[in-house]
Amino acid sequence: MTILLLRPYATFAQGSTIDLDNATEAALVGQGRATYTVNPGSAFSPLTATEQQELRDGGGSTLTRAQATAVRDLLACNDSFLAWEDLRFPAQGINPAGSENEPDVDDVLTSFPGTLLFSGSEDNIIAGVAQMPHAWFAGSVIRPHIHWSNPTGTANAVTWEFWYRIAGSGGDVSGPLVGPIAGTLAKGSPTVSDEMCYTSFGDIDMTGQAESTMLAWQIRRLGSDASAGTARLFEFDIHYQIGKLGTASTFA
C-alpha cells in the first residue's frame, strides 16, 4: 500500500507519499508518523479485491486490524489525505473574568443565555489557551475564526482583532506576541438582526510545531469602531487539519 508521511522519514520529506515494505509501513503508521492512503481515482495504489474484503471484515491475512482501521478512517474523510476539524471554544466555556475589560454574559432566558455581549463603547477582550490535538497534521496551518451576530442589525462595521502567541510543546521557548490581526467577514450579514456571521482571522503558519503545541490567544472587539451597538459572540473556533487517529506516544 502507499503511505503519506506525517513526519520526515529517512530521505523522504514530510508530506511525501511512498511505498515501503508492509512491516515498515505498519510501524510508521502505528507511531503516528504516517497514514495509509486510499484514493482509487489517483495514481496511488488502489486496494486489491482481497484488501477490500478485509477492509470490510476489519482485518485479515493481508491487512492487519490496525491497517484496516486506519484505511476505514481515511475513507470516512471522503478519500482525502487530510480533513478539517474544529478546536472549539463555545462562549459559555470562555471565562471573561480571566481577561481585562471582559464582555458581559447574556443572562436573558428568552435571548441567547451564556453568549458573550461585546460593548460598542469600550474595548472588550477575551483570552484563552489552545492545545493542538494529537490527531492534528503537525506543522500545517490553522485558521482561527468566530461565530457572532448583531442583536440589532447595522451597516456600521464591527471591528474584531485577534492576537496570539505560540508557546510550543515540551522543551520549546515561547514565541513573540503577534497582532493585531484584523478580522474579515466571510459569511453572513451584520446588517440583519441576529443573523449568524462568520469572521476569519486568516491562516497561522505552524511550520515546525508538533502535536500538543500550546497557543495563547486573545480576541478584542474595539469600542471605537463604527458600530455603537452590542455584538454577540457564540463561539471561537480554530480550524485544523487531521491526518491520523492520534500519536503512539502519550507525549508527542
KACOR-V71849 format. One record per pair of residues at least 4 apart in sequence whose C-alpha atoms are under 6 Angstrom apart, sorted by sequence separation. I is the first residue (numbers start at 1). GAP is how many residues later the second one is. D is the distance in Angstrom with one decimal. If there is no record, write none. Layout:
# KACOR-V71849
I;GAP;D + I;GAP;D
This chain:
# KACOR-V71849
8;4;5.8 + 26;4;5.9 + 29;4;5.7 + 47;4;5.6 + 51;4;5.9 + 54;4;5.8 + 55;4;5.9 + 59;4;5.1 + 60;4;5.9 + 63;4;5.7 + 75;4;4.8 + 109;4;5.6 + 168;4;5.3 + 8;5;4.6 + 28;5;5.2 + 29;5;4.6 + 47;5;6.0 + 54;5;4.8 + 59;5;4.9 + 108;5;5.6 + 8;6;4.4 + 28;6;5.5 + 29;6;5.3 + 40;6;4.9 + 54;6;5.4 + 59;6;4.3 + 96;6;5.0 + 107;6;4.8 + 118;6;6.0 + 7;7;4.7 + 58;7;5.6 + 106;7;4.9 + 167;7;4.1 + 6;8;5.4 + 106;8;5.5 + 166;8;5.9 + 188;8;5.8 + 5;9;5.3 + 6;9;5.9 + 59;9;5.5 + 105;9;5.9 + 106;9;5.5 + 166;9;5.4 + 188;9;4.2 + 5;10;5.1 + 58;10;5.5 + 105;10;5.9 + 187;10;5.5 + 5;11;5.4 + 105;11;4.7 + 165;11;5.9 + 187;11;4.9 + 4;12;5.8 + 104;12;5.7 + 165;12;4.6 + 186;12;5.5 + 4;13;4.5 + 55;13;5.1 + 104;13;5.1 + 164;13;5.8 + 186;13;5.4 + 3;14;5.5 + 103;14;5.5 + 164;14;5.3 + 185;14;4.4 + 3;15;5.6 + 103;15;4.9 + 163;15;5.6 + 184;15;5.3 + 2;16;5.6 + 163;16;4.5 + 183;16;5.8 + 184;16;5.3 + 2;17;4.8 + 163;17;5.5 + 183;17;5.5 + 162;18;5.6 + 183;18;4.8 + 161;19;5.7 + 162;19;5.0 + 161;20;5.4 + 103;21;5.4 + 161;21;4.8 + 92;22;5.0 + 102;22;5.2 + 161;22;5.8 + 101;23;5.0 + 102;23;5.3 + 160;23;5.3 + 91;24;5.2 + 101;24;5.8 + 7;26;5.2 + 6;27;5.0 + 99;27;5.5 + 6;28;4.8 + 99;28;5.9 + 5;29;4.3 + 4;30;5.4 + 96;30;5.6 + 4;31;5.3 + 3;32;5.5 + 3;33;4.4 + 3;34;5.5 + 2;35;5.7 + 155;36;5.1 + 153;37;5.6 + 154;37;4.3 + 153;38;4.1 + 153;39;4.4 + 39;40;5.7 + 150;40;5.8 + 153;40;4.1 + 152;41;4.6 + 211;41;5.7 + 151;42;5.2 + 150;43;5.6 + 151;43;5.0 + 169;43;5.9 + 1;44;6.0 + 150;44;5.4 + 169;44;4.4 + 149;45;5.3 + 168;45;4.5 + 149;46;5.6 + 168;46;5.2 + 149;47;5.1 + 167;47;5.1 + 148;48;5.8 + 149;48;5.6 + 167;48;5.5 + 148;49;5.2 + 166;49;4.5 + 147;50;5.7 + 165;50;5.8 + 147;51;4.9 + 165;51;5.2 + 146;52;5.8 + 164;52;5.5 + 146;53;5.4 + 164;53;4.3 + 145;54;5.6 + 163;54;5.7 + 145;55;4.3 + 163;55;5.0 + 145;56;5.7 + 162;56;5.8 + 144;57;5.6 + 162;57;4.8 + 161;58;5.8 + 143;59;5.8 + 161;59;5.1 + 143;60;4.8 + 160;60;5.8 + 142;61;5.7 + 160;61;4.7 + 142;62;5.3 + 159;62;5.8 + 141;63;5.5 + 159;63;5.8 + 141;64;5.0 + 141;65;5.5 + 140;66;5.8 + 159;66;5.7 + 139;67;4.9 + 139;68;4.3 + 139;69;5.3 + 157;69;5.4 + 158;69;5.6 + 139;70;5.1 + 156;70;5.2 + 157;70;5.6 + 156;71;4.8 + 138;72;5.2 + 138;73;5.8 + 134;77;5.2 + 132;79;5.7 + 133;79;5.8 + 132;80;4.8 + 131;81;5.4 + 132;81;5.3 + 150;81;4.9 + 131;82;5.6 + 131;83;4.6 + 149;83;5.3 + 130;84;5.7 + 148;84;5.4 + 130;85;5.2 + 148;85;4.4 + 129;86;5.6 + 148;86;5.4 + 129;87;4.3 + 147;87;5.5 + 128;88;5.9 + 129;88;6.0 + 147;88;5.3 + 128;89;5.5 + 146;89;5.8 + 127;90;5.6 + 146;90;4.5 + 127;91;4.3 + 145;91;6.0 + 126;92;5.7 + 145;92;5.5 + 126;93;5.5 + 144;93;5.8 + 125;94;5.7 + 144;94;4.2 + 125;95;4.5 + 143;95;5.4 + 124;96;5.7 + 143;96;4.9 + 124;97;5.5 + 142;97;5.6 + 123;98;5.7 + 142;98;4.9 + 123;99;4.6 + 123;100;4.5 + 122;101;3.9 + 121;102;4.4 + 120;103;4.7 + 137;104;5.6 + 136;105;5.7 + 137;105;5.1 + 136;106;4.5 + 137;106;4.9 + 135;107;5.3 + 120;108;4.3 + 120;109;4.8 + 135;109;5.2 + 120;110;5.2 + 135;110;5.2 + 119;111;5.0 + 135;111;4.1 + 118;112;5.5 + 134;112;4.6 + 118;113;5.1 + 134;113;5.7 + 117;114;5.7 + 117;115;4.7 + 116;116;5.6 + 116;117;5.1 + 115;118;5.9 + 115;119;5.5 + 91;143;5.3 + 91;144;5.0 + 90;145;4.3 + 89;146;5.8 + 89;147;5.1 + 89;148;5.8 + 88;149;4.6 + 87;150;5.5 + 87;151;5.0 + 86;152;5.6 + 86;153;4.7 + 85;154;5.6 + 85;155;5.5 + 84;156;5.6 + 84;157;4.5 + 83;158;5.4 + 83;159;5.4 + 82;160;5.7 + 82;161;5.0 + 32;215;4.5 + 32;216;5.7 + 31;217;4.7
